[in-house]
Amino acid sequence: MLVHPWDAPADDAEWRAWLARHDFGQLAVNGLPGDPPWVQPAHFRYEAEPGPYGRVLLHLARPNPLWSALEADPRVLLSVVDDYVYVPGTWTAPEGAPAAHGTPTSYYAAVQLRCTARVVDDPAEKAELLNRQVAHFQPEGGTAPVVPGEVPFGRMLPGIRGLCLEVTEVRAKFKYAGNKPAGVRRRVADRLAERAGPGDLAARTHQLRRLASEE
């Protein structure tokens, strides 16, 4: 992923805060020789510790075909993309130029985590991983904990395998026209508010937040 200087996060806190609110991504696993990569959509829990970049917890069904490739090469990439919108060229024209001269573009936020994967098969550790995931997605509780050998979920443990991903490198991008004049960016922000379609208000928030940080 290309990251121009004007699209880069201001600091680690920016991408960490975004990732804390975006917990569904695509796990890319190197294919076996002659095969393309495996790409698996999944919910995950990101934890800021241990290590400098933290770790990711998730689980997949045991029949998933990617396991042999993952065990052959534990280097993986987790890609998370959201807050994306299409921006018409008529919104982006330079001040004083015809609207038809504006360049259509995309806005989006993205975080890519390069990781080393460890497969979790121990029942107790797997149960803890699942309980940590549920605690993230369902902090209000209400679901019985996973306990090996106990109802209601203990008998289901053999049907899944856990994954603990140690994050070794992070590439983050907030592509919201950081290279354009402030006036153009504010005009686009106004148009996003008017359109108010899927993703528009989230993209507008990013644009205005990053504008404010420059002033």
SERO-4910 file (N, C-alpha, C, O; in steps of 0.05 Angstrom, whole numbers):
BEGIN
 pado doro    nc1    nc2    nc3   cac1   cac2   cac3    cc1    cc2    cc3    oc1    oc2    oc3
  Met    A     17    -24      0      0      0      0     18     25      0     34     29     18
  Leu    A     14     42    -20     28     67    -22     17     86     -1     -7     90      1
  Val    A     35     99     15     26    119     34     42    145     29     65    147     36
  His    A     28    165     17     41    191     13     44    204     41     29    198     59
  Pro    A     63    223     43     67    236     69     42    250     79     37    250    103
  Trp    A     26    261     61      2    275     70    -21    256     77    -41    265     89
  Asp    A    -18    230     71    -38    210     79    -30    195    104    -46    180    115
  Ala    A     -5    198    113      5    183    136     -8    192    162    -16    215    165
  Pro    A    -11    173    181    -22    181    207     -3    201    221     21    200    217
  Ala    A    -14    218    237      2    237    251     20    223    271     43    232    276
  Asp    A     11    202    283     26    186    302     12    159    305     -9    154    293
  Asp    A     24    142    322     12    115    326    -15    117    339    -32    100    335
  Ala    A    -20    138    355    -46    140    368    -69    142    348    -91    133    354
  Glu    A    -64    155    325    -85    158    306    -95    131    294   -119    126    294
  Trp    A    -76    115    286    -85     89    274    -95     70    296   -113     54    291
  Arg    A    -83     72    320    -93     54    342   -121     61    349   -138     43    354
  Ala    A   -128     87    351   -155     95    358   -175     86    336   -197     77    342
  Trp    A   -167     88    311   -184     79    289   -188     49    290   -210     39    287
  Leu    A   -166     34    294   -168      5    294   -184     -5    318   -197    -26    316
  Ala    A   -185     10    340   -201      2    363   -231      2    356   -246    -12    370
  Arg    A   -238     17    336   -267     19    328   -273      3    303   -296      2    294
  His    A   -253     -9    290   -257    -24    266   -245    -52    269   -220    -55    270
  Asp    A   -262    -72    272   -253    -98    280   -262   -120    261   -267   -143    270
  Phe    A   -265   -114    236   -270   -134    216   -252   -129    192   -251   -106    182
  Gly    A   -237   -149    184   -217   -145    163   -214   -170    146   -229   -189    147
  Gln    A   -193   -170    130   -186   -192    112   -158   -202    118   -139   -187    117
  Leu    A   -157   -227    126   -131   -240    132   -120   -252    107   -132   -270     95
  Ala    A    -96   -243     99    -83   -254     75    -60   -272     83    -43   -265     98
  Val    A    -62   -297     73    -42   -318     79    -28   -326     53    -42   -331     33
  Asn    A     -2   -328     54     13   -336     30      4   -364     21      2   -382     37
  Gly    A     -1   -367     -5     -8   -393    -15     15   -412    -17     38   -404    -16
  Leu    A      9   -438    -18     30   -458    -23     41   -453    -51     28   -440    -68
  Pro    A     65   -464    -57     77   -459    -84     57   -465   -106     45   -487   -107
  Gly    A     54   -446   -124     37   -449   -147      8   -440   -142     -8   -439   -161
  Asp    A      2   -433   -117    -25   -425   -110    -26   -395   -104     -5   -384    -95
  Pro    A    -48   -381   -109    -51   -353   -101    -54   -352    -71    -59   -372    -58
  Pro    A    -52   -328    -60    -57   -325    -31    -85   -332    -23   -104   -330    -39
  Trp    A    -88   -340      2   -115   -343     14   -123   -317     26   -106   -303     38
  Val    A   -148   -308     23   -158   -284     36   -183   -291     51   -203   -299     39
  Gln    A   -183   -288     77   -205   -296     94   -217   -272    109   -203   -260    126
  Pro    A   -242   -265    104   -255   -244    120   -260   -255    149   -266   -278    153
  Ala    A   -256   -237    168   -260   -246    196   -263   -222    215   -251   -201    211
  His    A   -279   -226    236   -279   -208    259   -253   -215    275   -244   -237    275
  Phe    A   -243   -195    289   -219   -199    305   -219   -180    329   -234   -160    329
  Arg    A   -203   -186    348   -198   -168    371   -169   -159    369   -151   -175    368
  Tyr    A   -165   -132    368   -138   -121    369   -132   -113    398   -148   -100    411
  Glu    A   -108   -121    407    -99   -113    434    -72    -98    431    -54   -108    417
  Ala    A    -70    -76    443    -46    -58    440    -21    -70    452      1    -61    445
  Glu    A    -23    -90    469      0   -103    481     -3   -133    477    -26   -143    473
  Pro    A     19   -149    478     46   -141    484     62   -131    459     51   -131    437
  Gly    A     87   -124    464    104   -115    442     98    -87    433     79    -75    443
  Pro    A    113    -77    415    110    -49    406     84    -44    391     73    -22    391
  Tyr    A     73    -65    377     50    -61    361     26    -78    369      4    -76    358
  Gly    A     29    -95    390      7   -110    400      2   -136    385     20   -147    372
  Arg    A    -22   -146    389    -29   -172    377    -59   -171    368    -74   -154    376
  Val    A    -66   -192    352    -93   -195    342   -102   -223    349    -87   -243    347
  Leu    A   -127   -225    359   -139   -251    365   -163   -256    347   -180   -239    344
  Leu    A   -164   -280    336   -187   -288    320   -189   -319    319   -171   -332    329
  His    A   -210   -329    308   -212   -358    305   -226   -364    278   -241   -348    268
  Leu    A   -221   -388    268   -233   -397    243   -241   -427    246   -232   -441    264
  Ala    A   -258   -435    229   -268   -463    230   -245   -482    223   -228   -476    205
  Arg    A   -244   -505    236   -223   -524    231   -223   -534    202   -201   -539    191
  Pro    A   -246   -536    188   -245   -545    160   -234   -524    140   -232   -529    116
  Asn    A   -229   -500    150   -220   -479    132   -195   -488    116   -176   -499    128
  Pro    A   -194   -484     90   -173   -495     74   -146   -480     76   -126   -489     65
  Leu    A   -145   -458     90   -120   -442     91   -100   -453    112    -77   -443    112
  Trp    A   -108   -472    129    -90   -480    150    -63   -491    141    -42   -485    152
  Ser    A    -63   -507    120    -38   -519    111    -19   -497    101      5   -498    106
  Ala    A    -30   -477     87    -14   -455     77     -3   -438    101     20   -430    100
  Leu    A    -20   -434    121    -12   -418    144     10   -432    160     29   -420    169
  Glu    A      8   -458    162     28   -473    177     55   -475    161     76   -477    173
  Ala    A     53   -473    134     77   -473    118     91   -446    120    116   -444    118
  Asp    A     76   -424    123     88   -397    125     70   -381    143     48   -372    136
  Pro    A     80   -376    168     63   -361    187     62   -331    183     49   -317    199
  Arg    A     76   -321    163     76   -292    158     50   -285    144     44   -295    122
  Val    A     34   -267    156      8   -260    146      4   -230    146     20   -215    158
  Leu    A    -17   -221    132    -24   -193    133    -54   -190    138    -70   -203    124
  Leu    A    -61   -173    157    -88   -167    163    -94   -139    152    -82   -120    161
  Ser    A   -113   -137    134   -120   -112    121   -148   -103    130   -167   -118    128
  Val    A   -149    -78    139   -175    -67    148   -179    -40    133   -162    -23    134
  Val    A   -202    -38    120   -209    -14    105   -237     -6    112   -255    -22    113
  Asp    A   -241     20    116   -268     30    121   -269     60    118   -249     73    109
  Asp    A   -292     72    124   -296    101    121   -289    111     93   -276    131     90
  Tyr    A   -297     95     73   -290    101     46   -314    113     31   -337    106     36
  Val    A   -308    131     12   -328    144     -4   -316    150    -31   -292    153    -35
  Tyr    A   -334    153    -51   -326    164    -77   -332    193    -77   -353    203    -69
  Val    A   -312    209    -86   -314    238    -87   -315    247   -117   -296    243   -131
  Pro    A   -338    258   -126   -339    267   -154   -319    288   -161   -312    305   -144
  Gly    A   -310    288   -185   -291    308   -194   -302    337   -192   -286    356   -188
  Thr    A   -327    340   -195   -339    367   -194   -336    379   -166   -340    404   -164
  Trp    A   -330    363   -146   -326    374   -119   -297    384   -114   -293    400    -96
  Thr    A   -279    374   -130   -250    378   -123   -235    397   -140   -211    400   -138
  Ala    A   -249    411   -158   -235    430   -176   -221    452   -160   -231    461   -140
  Pro    A   -197    460   -169   -183    482   -155   -200    507   -156   -217    511   -173
  Glu    A   -195    525   -136   -210    550   -135   -207    565   -161   -184    569   -171
  Gly    A   -229    574   -172   -229    590   -197   -229    574   -222   -232    585   -244
  Ala    A   -226    547   -220   -226    530   -244   -254    519   -249   -270    517   -230
  Pro    A   -260    512   -274   -286    500   -279   -290    474   -263   -271    459   -259
  Ala    A   -314    469   -254   -320    445   -239   -312    420   -254   -304    400   -242
  Ala    A   -315    421   -281   -309    397   -297   -280    390   -297   -272    368   -306
  His    A   -263    408   -287   -234    403   -287   -225    389   -261   -201    383   -257
  Gly    A   -243    384   -243   -236    370   -218   -231    341   -223   -241    329   -242
  Thr    A   -215    329   -206   -207    301   -209   -223    283   -190   -222    287   -166
  Pro    A   -238    264   -201   -252    245   -184   -232    229   -167   -210    224   -177
  Thr    A   -240    221   -144   -221    207   -126   -236    190   -106   -261    191   -104
  Ser    A   -221    175    -90   -232    160    -68   -220    170    -42   -197    177    -41
  Tyr    A   -236    170    -21   -226    174      6   -229    148     21   -248    133     17
  Tyr    A   -210    142     38   -213    118     55   -192    119     77   -172    133     76
  Ala    A   -197    103     98   -178     97    119   -170     68    117   -188     51    112
  Ala    A   -145     62    121   -136     34    119   -113     29    138    -96     46    142
  Val    A   -114      6    150    -91     -3    167    -84    -31    159   -102    -48    157
  Gln    A    -59    -36    154    -49    -62    147    -29    -71    168    -10    -57    174
  Leu    A    -34    -94    179    -17   -105    200     -3   -130    190    -15   -150    183
  Arg    A     24   -128    189     40   -151    183     44   -166    209     52   -154    229
  Cys    A     40   -192    208     40   -208    232     54   -234    229     58   -244    206
  Thr    A     62   -246    251     70   -274    253     48   -289    267     41   -283    290
  Ala    A     37   -309    254     14   -323    265     23   -348    281     42   -361    275
  Arg    A      8   -352    303     11   -376    319    -16   -389    321    -35   -377    330
  Val    A    -18   -415    313    -43   -429    315    -48   -438    344    -30   -448    357
  Val    A    -72   -434    354    -79   -441    381    -98   -465    381   -121   -463    371
  Asp    A    -88   -488    390   -105   -512    392   -109   -521    420   -128   -537    425
  Asp    A    -93   -512    439    -97   -520    467   -125   -511    476   -132   -488    473
  Pro    A   -141   -529    487   -169   -522    493   -172   -499    512   -189   -482    508
  Ala    A   -155   -498    533   -158   -476    553   -150   -450    541   -164   -430    545
  Glu    A   -128   -449    525   -120   -424    513   -140   -415    491   -145   -392    488
  Lys    A   -151   -435    477   -171   -429    457   -196   -417    470   -207   -398    459
  Ala    A   -204   -428    492   -227   -418    506   -223   -389    516   -240   -372    513
  Glu    A   -199   -384    526   -193   -356    535   -194   -337    511   -204   -315    514
  Leu    A   -182   -346    488   -183   -329    464   -212   -322    456   -218   -299    450
  Leu    A   -229   -342    456   -257   -338    449   -271   -319    468   -286   -302    460
  Asn    A   -266   -323    494   -278   -306    514   -269   -277    512   -284   -259    517
  Arg    A   -244   -273    504   -234   -246    501   -247   -233    476   -253   -209    476
  Gln    A   -251   -249    455   -264   -238    432   -293   -230    439   -302   -208    432
  Val    A   -307   -247    452   -335   -241    459   -336   -217    477   -354   -200    475
  Ala    A   -317   -214    496   -317   -191    514   -313   -165    499   -324   -144    506
  His    A   -299   -167    477   -295   -143    460   -320   -135    445   -329   -112    445
  Phe    A   -333   -155    433   -356   -149    416   -382   -147    432   -401   -135    423
  Gln    A   -382   -159    456   -407   -160    471   -401   -153    500   -404   -170    518
  Pro    A   -391   -129    506   -382   -122    533   -405   -122    553   -400   -124    577
  Glu    A   -430   -121    543   -453   -122    562   -458   -151    572   -474   -154    590
  Gly    A   -443   -170    562   -446   -198    571   -471   -211    560   -482   -203    539
  Gly    A   -481   -231    575   -505   -244    567   -501   -271    554   -520   -287    551
  Thr    A   -476   -277    546   -470   -303    534   -452   -319    553   -434   -308    565
  Ala    A   -458   -344    556   -443   -362    574   -414   -363    566   -408   -363    542
  Pro    A   -395   -364    585   -367   -366    577   -361   -394    565   -375   -413    570
  Val    A   -340   -394    549   -330   -420    538   -312   -433    559   -292   -421    568
  Val    A   -319   -457    567   -303   -473    586   -299   -501    574   -319   -514    568
  Pro    A   -275   -509    570   -270   -536    558   -285   -558    574   -284   -559    598
  Gly    A   -300   -574    559   -314   -597    570   -340   -590    584   -353   -608    594
  Glu    A   -348   -565    584   -373   -557    597   -392   -546    577   -384   -535    556
  Val    A   -418   -549    583   -439   -537    566   -440   -507    570   -433   -498    592
  Pro    A   -449   -492    550   -460   -501    525   -439   -503    502   -445   -513    480
  Phe    A   -415   -492    506   -397   -489    484   -373   -507    484   -359   -510    464
  Gly    A   -368   -521    506   -344   -538    508   -343   -558    486   -321   -564    475
  Arg    A   -365   -570    478   -365   -591    458   -359   -580    430   -353   -595    412
  Met    A   -361   -553    427   -357   -541    401   -328   -534    396   -320   -528    374
  Leu    A   -311   -534    417   -284   -525    415   -268   -540    394   -252   -527    380
  Pro    A   -270   -567    392   -254   -581    371   -260   -572    343   -244   -577    325
  Gly    A   -283   -559    338   -290   -551    311   -277   -525    301   -281   -518    278
  Ile    A   -262   -512    319   -248   -487    311   -219   -488    319   -211   -504    335
  Arg    A   -204   -470    307   -176   -465    316   -173   -436    320   -184   -419    305
  Gly    A   -157   -429    340   -152   -401    346   -127   -391    331   -110   -406    323
  Leu    A   -126   -365    328   -102   -352    317    -94   -329    334   -110   -311    341
  Cys    A    -69   -328    342    -57   -306    356    -36   -294    337    -16   -307    330
  Leu    A    -41   -269    329    -23   -256    309     -6   -235    323    -16   -215    334
  Glu    A     20   -239    324     39   -219    335     44   -199    313     55   -205    292
  Val    A     37   -174    318     40   -153    298     69   -144    297     80   -135    318
  Thr    A     81   -146    274    110   -139    271    114   -112    256    136   -100    258
  Glu    A     94   -104    241     97    -79    225     69    -68    219     50    -83    215
  Val    A     66    -42    219     41    -29    213     44     -8    191     62      8    192
  Arg    A     26    -10    172     23     11    152     -5     22    153    -24      7    151
  Ala    A     -7     48    157    -33     61    160    -35     84    141    -16     97    135
  Lys    A    -60     89    133    -65    110    113    -92    123    118   -112    109    121
  Phe    A    -93    149    117   -117    165    119   -119    183     95   -109    205     95
  Lys    A   -131    173     74   -131    186     48   -155    205     46   -176    197     37
  Tyr    A   -151    230     55   -172    249     55   -163    276     44   -168    297     56
  Ala    A   -149    275     21   -140    298      6   -122    317     22   -125    341     20
  Gly    A   -105    305     38    -86    321     54    -67    338     37    -55    357     48
  Asn    A    -65    333     11    -48    349     -6    -63    372    -20    -51    387    -35
  Lys    A    -89    375    -15   -105    396    -28   -107    420    -10   -104    418     15
  Pro    A   -112    444    -21   -115    468     -5   -138    465     14   -158    450      9
  Ala    A   -136    479     37   -157    477     57   -184    484     46   -204    472     54
  Gly    A   -186    504     29   -212    512     18   -225    490      2   -249    486      4
  Val    A   -210    475    -14   -221    453    -29   -231    431    -10   -252    420    -14
  Arg    A   -215    425     10   -223    405     29   -248    412     44   -265    395     49
  Arg    A   -251    437     52   -275    446     66   -299    444     47   -321    437     55
  Arg    A   -295    451     21   -317    448      2   -326    419      0   -350    414      0
  Val    A   -307    401     -2   -314    373     -3   -328    364     22   -347    349     21
  Ala    A   -319    373     45   -332    366     70   -361    375     70   -379    361     80
  Asp    A   -366    399     59   -394    409     58   -411    391     40   -434    385     46
  Arg    A   -399    383     17   -414    365     -1   -420    338     11   -441    327      7
  Leu    A   -401    328     26   -405    302     40   -428    304     60   -444    286     62
  Ala    A   -429    327     74   -451    331     93   -478    332     79   -498    322     88
  Glu    A   -478    345     55   -503    347     40   -512    320     29   -536    314     30
  Arg    A   -493    305     19   -500    279      7   -508    259     29   -528    245     26
  Ala    A   -492    258     50   -498    242     74   -505    213     67   -523    201     78
  Gly    A   -491    202     47   -494    174     40   -477    156     58   -464    165     76
  Pro    A   -477    129     52   -460    111     67   -431    119     68   -419    123     47
  Gly    A   -420    122     91   -392    130     94   -386    159     93   -364    168    101
  Asp    A   -405    176     83   -399    204     79   -392    219    105   -373    234    106
  Leu    A   -408    215    125   -404    230    150   -378    221    164   -364    238    176
  Ala    A   -372    195    163   -347    186    175   -323    198    160   -304    206    172
  Ala    A   -325    198    133   -303    210    117   -300    239    123   -278    250    126
  Arg    A   -323    253    125   -323    282    131   -309    287    159   -294    306    162
  Thr    A   -315    270    178   -303    273    204   -273    271    203   -258    287    215
  His    A   -263    251    188   -234    249    184   -222    273    171   -202    284    180
  Gln    A   -236    283    150   -225    306    135   -223    331    153   -202    344    154
  Leu    A   -244    336    168   -244    360    185   -225    356    209   -212    376    217
  Arg    A   -223    332    219   -204    327    242   -176    332    233   -160    344    247
  Arg    A   -169    322    210   -141    325    200   -136    354    192   -113    363    195
  Leu    A   -156    367    181   -152    396    176   -147    412    201   -129    428    202
  Ala    A   -162    406    222   -159    420    247   -131    416    259   -120    434    272
  Ser    A   -121    392    255    -94    386    267    -72    401    253    -50    404    264
  Glu    A    -77    412    229    -57    427    214    -58    457    220    -40    471    214
  Glu    A    -80    465    233    -83    494    238    -73    503    265    -74    526    271
***
